[in-house]
């Protein structure tokens, strides 16, 4: 088992990881960090949720850390290309967190926002730029982003970038970066055009393929497996909502980091659960006590990291909850192996963010079992369940027949009110006293990314007028938007994709066909997002202009 300490990382980086509560490297980190520190190029197949960001960011930070040697040239030393604005911010934040002690300056650079602030920041000097390809190219042509000093170039989610029409931009950028740089390419899938890109721009790369799918017969236990797709912000509420519904007798809630274990434990206790934390920062004695309490039923929930739960064997366990999708499918199998033993029914519940949907698929392939995506119980579901509980308690109370003392109260009230009204008021009081219904809002179901056939190479249908068919079959009704700028204004499909994904909650894969005509362009988007996209695009500029944006009228068809 590799530890972070085995990986030859600088103490500043190791301290950052400890501070973040990472207990051990994920498989992709264990495999990638060594070769990257040794200066190798790398071609890695890994999806979101595997820990790939740290896998490339830590060696990047180590390589460019100030160690007395002068930087090789002007401009940033690291460039990370990512498909979307959201990812640019996320990766940039991660690099900043890991490199805090080293004082590394990181700047996210993406389209759809005014360029001036980015220009100023670049002028002041940065060490790492995390950029979407279109905006990166924009800065390169303005001279504000210089590629000559780059030591490391990283392509993150390369398949996604190609899907979004950034192939040409990426080629241009890679051609402009110095020959002796290190190049790293991560992609969730490896279609042939990614292999071709790697062949052209990577030198003798180490190849890492994460999802080694070699399911051993009978390895996966029989467990009811469900998943909920929710955004990060809604996870704590979704967890308690689902636990309220499931009412586990004994459960382990798995988290990725110590910090998360602590947070979730506090959340659960705050909501009336008896939950105890178990992670590497807790001493052995306390740890044994927690395990004992879980076994004896004094504790119903233990919140744990994988490392801390290793070897934990509790026969009475009914539920395994994955507060995060585990970084490797094998870890999932290991986690849920703790329930469903000896013929008892076990339940595995996984909370996944929309981006982690692919990890669920990888797990399904490994276990050869289906994970059912379910809706988080709604407020109405929960209310109905609580009412049912109140009804059951009232029924019990009537059957117990110890209501003598109450008789005078009811008789007194019955002289004044209808007996039915008296009963209603009493039930309401009992119900209200049984639990809070405050702060309950429905938890939005986050849409999983639309499935698509990623492994088939597809020539870009984008940008060709007349190709009226949806580019990637959006499910459900769509609408076309009219954008009053086209080829004459040098608008390219990727400019529109960049503006839409940058300004609205839509991801690249939710955008359908794009047609660029001379004086206008047409973009297909899901009908129910059309107004949102129109409003968002009106706030921004496209190729420095503010073109007219509206729903398409029939005459453009
Ligand atoms: P990524 O796949 O890079 O998007 O990372 C997914 C999540 O895992 C992020 O929230 C990281 O902070 C977290 N993470 C990455 N590496 C580790 C690790 N070794 N231990 C715990 N959490 C990690």
Boltz pocket constraint, residues with backbone or C-beta under 6 A from the ligand:
constraints:
  - pocket:
      binder: B
      contacts: [[A, 21], [A, 22], [A, 23], [A, 24], [A, 25], [A, 26], [A, 29], [A, 47], [A, 48], [A, 49], [A, 50], [A, 51], [A, 52], [A, 53], [A, 54], [A, 256], [A, 257]]
      max_distance: 6.0
